[in-house]
Amino acid sequence: MRGTIPESRFGAVTAEINVTPMIDVMLVLLIIFMVITPVMVRATLPSARTATYERDRHPTLIVDARGAFALDVGRRFEAVPDARLQGRLAEVYATRPDDHVLYLKADRDVSYARVLTALDAARQAGVVRIGAITEQRPEKARR
């Protein structure tokens, strides 16, 4: 018969693309990127050449290298446990109806998750503006 495709010993020959190997490769790549991407992302706090802020006017939330929180209100430092952070910030800002600015000073070695915990607690306590405080390095260390 003329014009027909010859049959092999396994049945009729088909001209379809086998996409199963391509899907397998795509799934392997997806899993690799899902595993590697969180490991590669490392956020660091910005550093600035000059940093001035009104320490006496606005409260400052400090996150030390261990991830512990301390609140500086009017040059009085007080340690604040995690469970109490949002409540303590709400108390501070309840007495400041027009001023909802918080300065955040975090140690360079603290995990970014702790900084996000502080930011989340501040937002839930009613803080409208958050400023990051950076320290200025001495002139000799910059070169």
VMD Tcl script that builds the backbone (N, CA, C; Angstrom):
set m [mol new atoms 429]
animate dup $m
set s [atomselect $m all]
$s set {name element resname resid chain x y z} {
  {N N MET 1 A 0.843 -1.180 0.000}
  {CA C MET 1 A 0.000 0.000 0.000}
  {C C MET 1 A 0.873 1.222 0.000}
  {N N ARG 2 A 0.569 2.035 -0.891}
  {CA C ARG 2 A 1.348 3.234 -1.053}
  {C C ARG 2 A 0.817 4.347 -0.152}
  {N N GLY 3 A 1.747 5.180 0.477}
  {CA C GLY 3 A 1.348 6.327 1.280}
  {C C GLY 3 A 1.072 6.008 2.740}
  {N N THR 4 A 1.269 4.816 3.161}
  {CA C THR 4 A 1.068 4.495 4.569}
  {C C THR 4 A 2.413 4.361 5.259}
  {N N ILE 5 A 2.407 4.583 6.531}
  {CA C ILE 5 A 3.624 4.459 7.329}
  {C C ILE 5 A 3.796 2.987 7.671}
  {N N PRO 6 A 4.995 2.468 7.455}
  {CA C PRO 6 A 5.186 1.038 7.743}
  {C C PRO 6 A 5.128 0.775 9.245}
  {N N GLU 7 A 4.650 -0.369 9.584}
  {CA C GLU 7 A 4.558 -0.736 10.983}
  {C C GLU 7 A 5.850 -1.403 11.431}
  {N N SER 8 A 6.218 -1.111 12.673}
  {CA C SER 8 A 7.390 -1.769 13.224}
  {C C SER 8 A 6.908 -2.967 14.032}
  {N N ARG 9 A 7.823 -3.651 14.633}
  {CA C ARG 9 A 7.408 -4.820 15.418}
  {C C ARG 9 A 6.704 -4.413 16.712}
  {N N PHE 10 A 6.785 -3.071 17.095}
  {CA C PHE 10 A 6.126 -2.590 18.309}
  {C C PHE 10 A 4.790 -1.933 18.015}
  {N N GLY 11 A 4.383 -1.880 16.826}
  {CA C GLY 11 A 3.111 -1.268 16.472}
  {C C GLY 11 A 3.341 -0.155 15.480}
  {N N ALA 12 A 2.350 0.696 15.302}
  {CA C ALA 12 A 2.422 1.777 14.329}
  {C C ALA 12 A 3.387 2.853 14.805}
  {N N VAL 13 A 4.100 3.478 13.867}
  {CA C VAL 13 A 5.024 4.556 14.173}
  {C C VAL 13 A 4.202 5.837 14.315}
  {N N THR 14 A 4.467 6.598 15.364}
  {CA C THR 14 A 3.741 7.859 15.577}
  {C C THR 14 A 4.719 9.020 15.497}
  {N N ALA 15 A 4.195 10.160 15.100}
  {CA C ALA 15 A 5.028 11.353 14.960}
  {C C ALA 15 A 4.733 12.350 16.071}
  {N N GLU 16 A 4.514 11.903 17.293}
  {CA C GLU 16 A 4.214 12.777 18.423}
  {C C GLU 16 A 5.479 13.022 19.240}
  {N N ILE 17 A 5.546 14.201 19.845}
  {CA C ILE 17 A 6.690 14.536 20.697}
  {C C ILE 17 A 6.472 13.932 22.073}
  {N N ASN 18 A 7.501 13.292 22.575}
  {CA C ASN 18 A 7.427 12.723 23.916}
  {C C ASN 18 A 7.857 13.805 24.904}
  {N N VAL 19 A 6.903 14.352 25.669}
  {CA C VAL 19 A 7.201 15.469 26.573}
  {C C VAL 19 A 7.559 15.011 27.984}
  {N N THR 20 A 7.479 13.739 28.247}
  {CA C THR 20 A 7.777 13.249 29.593}
  {C C THR 20 A 9.199 13.578 30.040}
  {N N PRO 21 A 10.240 13.378 29.221}
  {CA C PRO 21 A 11.586 13.753 29.674}
  {C C PRO 21 A 11.730 15.255 29.919}
  {N N MET 22 A 11.056 16.065 29.102}
  {CA C MET 22 A 11.139 17.512 29.293}
  {C C MET 22 A 10.478 17.916 30.621}
  {N N ILE 23 A 9.362 17.308 30.951}
  {CA C ILE 23 A 8.674 17.612 32.215}
  {C C ILE 23 A 9.543 17.170 33.386}
  {N N ASP 24 A 10.187 16.022 33.273}
  {CA C ASP 24 A 11.080 15.559 34.341}
  {C C ASP 24 A 12.216 16.542 34.584}
  {N N VAL 25 A 12.822 17.030 33.526}
  {CA C VAL 25 A 13.917 18.000 33.661}
  {C C VAL 25 A 13.405 19.286 34.301}
  {N N MET 26 A 12.241 19.763 33.893}
  {CA C MET 26 A 11.683 20.997 34.459}
  {C C MET 26 A 11.376 20.838 35.946}
  {N N LEU 27 A 10.849 19.697 36.353}
  {CA C LEU 27 A 10.564 19.471 37.769}
  {C C LEU 27 A 11.842 19.417 38.594}
  {N N VAL 28 A 12.872 18.794 38.069}
  {CA C VAL 28 A 14.158 18.756 38.783}
  {C C VAL 28 A 14.713 20.167 38.938}
  {N N LEU 29 A 14.671 20.978 37.879}
  {CA C LEU 29 A 15.149 22.361 37.971}
  {C C LEU 29 A 14.322 23.172 38.961}
  {N N LEU 30 A 13.012 22.970 38.960}
  {CA C LEU 30 A 12.152 23.680 39.898}
  {C C LEU 30 A 12.516 23.351 41.337}
  {N N ILE 31 A 12.733 22.077 41.620}
  {CA C ILE 31 A 13.097 21.672 42.978}
  {C C ILE 31 A 14.460 22.243 43.362}
  {N N ILE 32 A 15.405 22.231 42.441}
  {CA C ILE 32 A 16.732 22.798 42.738}
  {C C ILE 32 A 16.613 24.280 43.082}
  {N N PHE 33 A 15.874 25.035 42.284}
  {CA C PHE 33 A 15.728 26.463 42.565}
  {C C PHE 33 A 14.952 26.723 43.853}
  {N N MET 34 A 13.980 25.885 44.162}
  {CA C MET 34 A 13.228 26.067 45.403}
  {C C MET 34 A 14.103 25.827 46.628}
  {N N VAL 35 A 15.051 24.926 46.522}
  {CA C VAL 35 A 15.930 24.622 47.649}
  {C C VAL 35 A 17.054 25.644 47.767}
  {N N ILE 36 A 17.633 26.049 46.654}
  {CA C ILE 36 A 18.814 26.907 46.678}
  {C C ILE 36 A 18.475 28.382 46.900}
  {N N THR 37 A 17.368 28.873 46.392}
  {CA C THR 37 A 17.048 30.298 46.466}
  {C C THR 37 A 16.999 30.840 47.891}
  {N N PRO 38 A 16.316 30.205 48.848}
  {CA C PRO 38 A 16.326 30.759 50.218}
  {C C PRO 38 A 17.712 30.794 50.845}
  {N N VAL 39 A 18.586 29.881 50.455}
  {CA C VAL 39 A 19.936 29.849 51.014}
  {C C VAL 39 A 20.760 31.014 50.473}
  {N N MET 40 A 20.522 31.389 49.223}
  {CA C MET 40 A 21.311 32.446 48.593}
  {C C MET 40 A 20.912 33.839 49.051}
  {N N VAL 41 A 19.674 34.024 49.487}
  {CA C VAL 41 A 19.202 35.349 49.862}
  {C C VAL 41 A 19.712 35.678 51.254}
  {N N ARG 42 A 20.495 36.696 51.351}
  {CA C ARG 42 A 21.028 37.167 52.639}
  {C C ARG 42 A 20.917 38.679 52.633}
  {N N ALA 43 A 19.971 39.198 53.368}
  {CA C ALA 43 A 19.774 40.640 53.418}
  {C C ALA 43 A 20.642 41.223 54.528}
  {N N THR 44 A 21.239 42.357 54.258}
  {CA C THR 44 A 22.016 43.053 55.267}
  {C C THR 44 A 21.451 44.448 55.426}
  {N N LEU 45 A 21.624 44.975 56.585}
  {CA C LEU 45 A 21.143 46.320 56.844}
  {C C LEU 45 A 22.048 47.329 56.143}
  {N N PRO 46 A 21.476 48.421 55.696}
  {CA C PRO 46 A 22.283 49.395 54.967}
  {C C PRO 46 A 23.247 50.123 55.898}
  {N N SER 47 A 24.333 50.595 55.322}
  {CA C SER 47 A 25.249 51.441 56.075}
  {C C SER 47 A 25.273 52.802 55.388}
  {N N ALA 48 A 25.440 53.829 56.183}
  {CA C ALA 48 A 25.407 55.179 55.632}
  {C C ALA 48 A 26.647 55.935 56.068}
  {N N ARG 49 A 26.985 56.952 55.304}
  {CA C ARG 49 A 28.145 57.772 55.663}
  {C C ARG 49 A 27.814 58.682 56.842}
  {N N THR 50 A 26.622 59.215 56.862}
  {CA C THR 50 A 26.209 60.060 57.983}
  {C C THR 50 A 24.829 59.625 58.426}
  {N N ALA 51 A 24.615 59.668 59.699}
  {CA C ALA 51 A 23.309 59.307 60.239}
  {C C ALA 51 A 23.023 60.192 61.444}
  {N N THR 52 A 22.008 60.996 61.339}
  {CA C THR 52 A 21.600 61.813 62.473}
  {C C THR 52 A 20.137 61.511 62.754}
  {N N TYR 53 A 19.801 61.504 64.000}
  {CA C TYR 53 A 18.413 61.278 64.370}
  {C C TYR 53 A 18.146 61.976 65.692}
  {N N GLU 54 A 16.897 62.179 65.958}
  {CA C GLU 54 A 16.495 62.891 67.162}
  {C C GLU 54 A 16.219 61.878 68.259}
  {N N ARG 55 A 17.261 61.493 68.952}
  {CA C ARG 55 A 17.157 60.435 69.949}
  {C C ARG 55 A 16.240 60.829 71.106}
  {N N ASP 56 A 16.267 62.080 71.521}
  {CA C ASP 56 A 15.454 62.492 72.655}
  {C C ASP 56 A 13.977 62.590 72.292}
  {N N ARG 57 A 13.703 62.788 71.022}
  {CA C ARG 57 A 12.309 63.020 70.627}
  {C C ARG 57 A 11.568 61.732 70.285}
  {N N HIS 58 A 12.225 60.809 69.596}
  {CA C HIS 58 A 11.562 59.594 69.135}
  {C C HIS 58 A 12.118 58.365 69.841}
  {N N PRO 59 A 11.261 57.402 70.138}
  {CA C PRO 59 A 11.741 56.142 70.722}
  {C C PRO 59 A 12.622 55.388 69.727}
  {N N THR 60 A 13.564 54.629 70.262}
  {CA C THR 60 A 14.461 53.825 69.450}
  {C C THR 60 A 14.356 52.378 69.898}
  {N N LEU 61 A 14.120 51.500 68.943}
  {CA C LEU 61 A 14.070 50.070 69.228}
  {C C LEU 61 A 15.405 49.475 68.814}
  {N N ILE 62 A 16.050 48.790 69.731}
  {CA C ILE 62 A 17.378 48.235 69.497}
  {C C ILE 62 A 17.269 46.710 69.458}
  {N N VAL 63 A 17.881 46.116 68.444}
  {CA C VAL 63 A 17.953 44.658 68.334}
  {C C VAL 63 A 19.435 44.297 68.399}
  {N N ASP 64 A 19.833 43.617 69.471}
  {CA C ASP 64 A 21.258 43.311 69.617}
  {C C ASP 64 A 21.642 42.063 68.821}
  {N N ALA 65 A 22.900 41.680 68.892}
  {CA C ALA 65 A 23.420 40.572 68.082}
  {C C ALA 65 A 22.757 39.239 68.435}
  {N N ARG 66 A 22.270 39.096 69.659}
  {CA C ARG 66 A 21.585 37.864 70.064}
  {C C ARG 66 A 20.128 37.857 69.630}
  {N N GLY 67 A 19.617 39.018 69.172}
  {CA C GLY 67 A 18.222 39.120 68.754}
  {C C GLY 67 A 17.307 39.623 69.842}
  {N N ALA 68 A 17.870 40.062 70.969}
  {CA C ALA 68 A 17.053 40.583 72.073}
  {C C ALA 68 A 16.651 42.031 71.767}
  {N N PHE 69 A 15.466 42.415 72.228}
  {CA C PHE 69 A 14.948 43.755 71.984}
  {C C PHE 69 A 15.155 44.638 73.212}
  {N N ALA 70 A 15.460 45.897 72.956}
  {CA C ALA 70 A 15.543 46.905 74.010}
  {C C ALA 70 A 14.921 48.178 73.458}
  {N N LEU 71 A 14.228 48.894 74.309}
  {CA C LEU 71 A 13.552 50.120 73.898}
  {C C LEU 71 A 14.207 51.298 74.602}
  {N N ASP 72 A 14.550 52.306 73.843}
  {CA C ASP 72 A 15.168 53.526 74.369}
  {C C ASP 72 A 14.145 54.642 74.245}
  {N N VAL 73 A 13.573 55.019 75.380}
  {CA C VAL 73 A 12.593 56.097 75.396}
  {C C VAL 73 A 13.145 57.191 76.296}
  {N N GLY 74 A 13.563 58.296 75.702}
  {CA C GLY 74 A 14.083 59.407 76.495}
  {C C GLY 74 A 15.333 59.055 77.269}
  {N N ARG 75 A 16.264 58.382 76.617}
  {CA C ARG 75 A 17.549 57.978 77.205}
  {C C ARG 75 A 17.404 56.996 78.370}
  {N N ARG 76 A 16.320 56.255 78.385}
  {CA C ARG 76 A 16.128 55.174 79.357}
  {C C ARG 76 A 16.008 53.871 78.568}
  {N N PHE 77 A 16.970 52.993 78.746}
  {CA C PHE 77 A 16.938 51.697 78.057}
  {C C PHE 77 A 16.169 50.702 78.908}
  {N N GLU 78 A 15.288 49.960 78.267}
  {CA C GLU 78 A 14.604 48.888 78.972}
  {C C GLU 78 A 14.522 47.668 78.069}
  {N N ALA 79 A 14.887 46.526 78.615}
  {CA C ALA 79 A 14.798 45.272 77.859}
  {C C ALA 79 A 13.326 44.898 77.722}
  {N N VAL 80 A 12.953 44.447 76.537}
  {CA C VAL 80 A 11.560 44.092 76.276}
  {C C VAL 80 A 11.528 42.660 75.747}
  {N N PRO 81 A 10.820 41.758 76.440}
  {CA C PRO 81 A 10.712 40.392 75.923}
  {C C PRO 81 A 9.874 40.347 74.641}
  {N N ASP 82 A 10.067 39.319 73.857}
  {CA C ASP 82 A 9.360 39.187 72.575}
  {C C ASP 82 A 7.846 39.285 72.738}
  {N N ALA 83 A 7.309 38.573 73.725}
  {CA C ALA 83 A 5.860 38.526 73.905}
  {C C ALA 83 A 5.286 39.881 74.301}
  {N N ARG 84 A 6.103 40.735 74.831}
  {CA C ARG 84 A 5.639 42.029 75.356}
  {C C ARG 84 A 5.944 43.193 74.411}
  {N N LEU 85 A 6.658 42.950 73.324}
  {CA C LEU 85 A 7.134 44.026 72.457}
  {C C LEU 85 A 6.007 44.863 71.865}
  {N N GLN 86 A 5.027 44.230 71.257}
  {CA C GLN 86 A 3.938 44.975 70.637}
  {C C GLN 86 A 3.160 45.774 71.672}
  {N N GLY 87 A 2.885 45.170 72.820}
  {CA C GLY 87 A 2.151 45.872 73.880}
  {C C GLY 87 A 2.921 47.064 74.419}
  {N N ARG 88 A 4.212 46.900 74.602}
  {CA C ARG 88 A 5.043 47.999 75.136}
  {C C ARG 88 A 5.114 49.144 74.137}
  {N N LEU 89 A 5.253 48.830 72.853}
  {CA C LEU 89 A 5.269 49.887 71.840}
  {C C LEU 89 A 3.917 50.593 71.784}
  {N N ALA 90 A 2.835 49.855 71.917}
  {CA C ALA 90 A 1.500 50.469 71.928}
  {C C ALA 90 A 1.349 51.410 73.118}
  {N N GLU 91 A 1.898 51.029 74.271}
  {CA C GLU 91 A 1.857 51.910 75.451}
  {C C GLU 91 A 2.625 53.210 75.203}
  {N N VAL 92 A 3.795 53.089 74.612}
  {CA C VAL 92 A 4.619 54.272 74.345}
  {C C VAL 92 A 3.904 55.215 73.392}
  {N N TYR 93 A 3.307 54.672 72.343}
  {CA C TYR 93 A 2.676 55.524 71.332}
  {C C TYR 93 A 1.267 55.966 71.711}
  {N N ALA 94 A 0.693 55.400 72.758}
  {CA C ALA 94 A -0.607 55.865 73.243}
  {C C ALA 94 A -0.481 57.270 73.833}
  {N N THR 95 A 0.694 57.579 74.378}
  {CA C THR 95 A 0.924 58.913 74.951}
  {C C THR 95 A 1.419 59.905 73.914}
  {N N ARG 96 A 1.596 59.471 72.690}
  {CA C ARG 96 A 2.085 60.325 71.605}
  {C C ARG 96 A 1.066 60.316 70.464}
  {N N PRO 97 A 0.001 61.072 70.577}
  {CA C PRO 97 A -1.043 61.003 69.548}
  {C C PRO 97 A -0.611 61.524 68.177}
  {N N ASP 98 A 0.317 62.462 68.133}
  {CA C ASP 98 A 0.717 63.048 66.853}
  {C C ASP 98 A 2.036 62.518 66.327}
  {N N ASP 99 A 2.722 61.735 67.117}
  {CA C ASP 99 A 4.073 61.317 66.756}
  {C C ASP 99 A 4.153 59.798 66.731}
  {N N HIS 100 A 4.128 59.214 65.546}
  {CA C HIS 100 A 4.217 57.762 65.418}
  {C C HIS 100 A 5.439 57.376 64.594}
  {N N VAL 101 A 6.602 57.865 65.047}
  {CA C VAL 101 A 7.877 57.584 64.385}
  {C C VAL 101 A 8.713 56.733 65.332}
  {N N LEU 102 A 9.320 55.691 64.796}
  {CA C LEU 102 A 10.185 54.819 65.568}
  {C C LEU 102 A 11.503 54.673 64.830}
  {N N TYR 103 A 12.600 54.762 65.570}
  {CA C TYR 103 A 13.905 54.488 64.988}
  {C C TYR 103 A 14.291 53.060 65.346}
  {N N LEU 104 A 14.875 52.361 64.393}
  {CA C LEU 104 A 15.286 50.980 64.589}
  {C C LEU 104 A 16.793 50.886 64.409}
  {N N LYS 105 A 17.448 50.346 65.414}
  {CA C LYS 105 A 18.896 50.160 65.357}
  {C C LYS 105 A 19.165 48.680 65.598}
  {N N ALA 106 A 19.645 47.998 64.563}
  {CA C ALA 106 A 19.883 46.558 64.654}
  {C C ALA 106 A 21.355 46.259 64.445}
  {N N ASP 107 A 21.841 45.292 65.170}
  {CA C ASP 107 A 23.219 44.845 65.015}
  {C C ASP 107 A 23.392 44.202 63.647}
  {N N ARG 108 A 24.562 44.341 63.088}
  {CA C ARG 108 A 24.841 43.807 61.753}
  {C C ARG 108 A 24.716 42.283 61.706}
  {N N ASP 109 A 24.995 41.598 62.805}
  {CA C ASP 109 A 25.000 40.137 62.824}
  {C C ASP 109 A 23.654 39.515 63.186}
  {N N VAL 110 A 22.661 40.324 63.476}
  {CA C VAL 110 A 21.359 39.782 63.849}
  {C C VAL 110 A 20.662 39.236 62.607}
  {N N SER 111 A 19.879 38.192 62.787}
  {CA C SER 111 A 19.172 37.619 61.639}
  {C C SER 111 A 18.080 38.592 61.185}
  {N N TYR 112 A 17.861 38.606 59.890}
  {CA C TYR 112 A 16.873 39.529 59.332}
  {C C TYR 112 A 15.459 39.190 59.808}
  {N N ALA 113 A 15.227 37.945 60.182}
  {CA C ALA 113 A 13.915 37.546 60.704}
  {C C ALA 113 A 13.598 38.296 61.995}
  {N N ARG 114 A 14.610 38.540 62.821}
  {CA C ARG 114 A 14.378 39.291 64.071}
  {C C ARG 114 A 14.025 40.740 63.761}
  {N N VAL 115 A 14.653 41.308 62.747}
  {CA C VAL 115 A 14.332 42.679 62.350}
  {C C VAL 115 A 12.896 42.737 61.832}
  {N N LEU 116 A 12.496 41.744 61.045}
  {CA C LEU 116 A 11.124 41.700 60.543}
  {C C LEU 116 A 10.120 41.531 61.679}
  {N N THR 117 A 10.484 40.771 62.714}
  {CA C THR 117 A 9.617 40.628 63.886}
  {C C THR 117 A 9.417 41.983 64.551}
  {N N ALA 118 A 10.493 42.753 64.674}
  {CA C ALA 118 A 10.406 44.081 65.271}
  {C C ALA 118 A 9.555 45.011 64.412}
  {N N LEU 119 A 9.746 44.978 63.109}
  {CA C LEU 119 A 8.957 45.824 62.211}
  {C C LEU 119 A 7.482 45.471 62.262}
  {N N ASP 120 A 7.183 44.188 62.309}
  {CA C ASP 120 A 5.794 43.745 62.370}
  {C C ASP 120 A 5.136 44.190 63.674}
  {N N ALA 121 A 5.832 44.035 64.787}
  {CA C ALA 121 A 5.293 44.458 66.079}
  {C C ALA 121 A 5.068 45.968 66.097}
  {N N ALA 122 A 5.986 46.723 65.506}
  {CA C ALA 122 A 5.843 48.178 65.472}
  {C C ALA 122 A 4.632 48.594 64.638}
  {N N ARG 123 A 4.450 47.971 63.496}
  {CA C ARG 123 A 3.294 48.298 62.641}
  {C C ARG 123 A 1.989 47.975 63.350}
  {N N GLN 124 A 1.940 46.844 64.043}
  {CA C GLN 124 A 0.724 46.464 64.747}
  {C C GLN 124 A 0.470 47.356 65.957}
  {N N ALA 125 A 1.510 47.994 66.472}
  {CA C ALA 125 A 1.354 48.901 67.609}
  {C C ALA 125 A 0.955 50.305 67.171}
  {N N GLY 126 A 0.894 50.542 65.861}
  {CA C GLY 126 A 0.446 51.838 65.373}
  {C C GLY 126 A 1.552 52.753 64.886}
  {N N VAL 127 A 2.761 52.248 64.750}
  {CA C VAL 127 A 3.861 53.062 64.247}
  {C C VAL 127 A 3.637 53.301 62.751}
  {N N VAL 128 A 3.755 54.566 62.342}
  {CA C VAL 128 A 3.516 54.926 60.953}
  {C C VAL 128 A 4.812 54.988 60.164}
  {N N ARG 129 A 5.861 55.525 60.770}
  {CA C ARG 129 A 7.148 55.676 60.089}
  {C C ARG 129 A 8.239 55.006 60.905}
  {N N ILE 130 A 9.107 54.282 60.195}
  {CA C ILE 130 A 10.236 53.606 60.847}
  {C C ILE 130 A 11.505 54.028 60.128}
  {N N GLY 131 A 12.465 54.500 60.900}
  {CA C GLY 131 A 13.749 54.904 60.338}
  {C C GLY 131 A 14.840 53.959 60.816}
  {N N ALA 132 A 15.729 53.572 59.914}
  {CA C ALA 132 A 16.843 52.696 60.269}
  {C C ALA 132 A 18.047 53.544 60.648}
  {N N ILE 133 A 18.636 53.242 61.768}
  {CA C ILE 133 A 19.812 53.967 62.233}
  {C C ILE 133 A 21.049 53.164 61.867}
  {N N THR 134 A 22.002 53.839 61.272}
  {CA C THR 134 A 23.276 53.210 60.954}
  {C C THR 134 A 24.379 53.982 61.655}
  {N N GLU 135 A 25.484 53.315 61.875}
  {CA C GLU 135 A 26.596 53.981 62.535}
  {C C GLU 135 A 27.620 54.409 61.508}
  {N N GLN 136 A 28.187 55.554 61.751}
  {CA C GLN 136 A 29.210 56.074 60.856}
  {C C GLN 136 A 30.556 55.496 61.257}
  {N N ARG 137 A 31.271 54.979 60.259}
  {CA C ARG 137 A 32.605 54.462 60.528}
  {C C ARG 137 A 33.578 55.631 60.590}
  {N N PRO 138 A 34.636 55.504 61.371}
  {CA C PRO 138 A 35.653 56.567 61.394}
  {C C PRO 138 A 36.265 56.760 60.016}
  {N N GLU 139 A 36.750 57.953 59.760}
  {CA C GLU 139 A 37.306 58.321 58.446}
  {C C GLU 139 A 38.420 57.382 58.012}
  {N N LYS 140 A 39.278 56.960 58.921}
  {CA C LYS 140 A 40.402 56.083 58.587}
  {C C LYS 140 A 39.925 54.712 58.154}
  {N N ALA 141 A 38.830 54.210 58.739}
  {CA C ALA 141 A 38.350 52.877 58.411}
  {C C ALA 141 A 37.669 52.832 57.046}
  {N N ARG 142 A 37.229 53.957 56.520}
  {CA C ARG 142 A 36.535 53.988 55.238}
  {C C ARG 142 A 37.472 53.755 54.071}
  {N N ARG 143 A 38.724 54.096 54.198}
  {CA C ARG 143 A 39.665 54.025 53.071}
  {C C ARG 143 A 40.209 52.674 52.845}
}
mol reanalyze $m
mol bondsrecalc $m
mol representation Tube
mol addrep $m
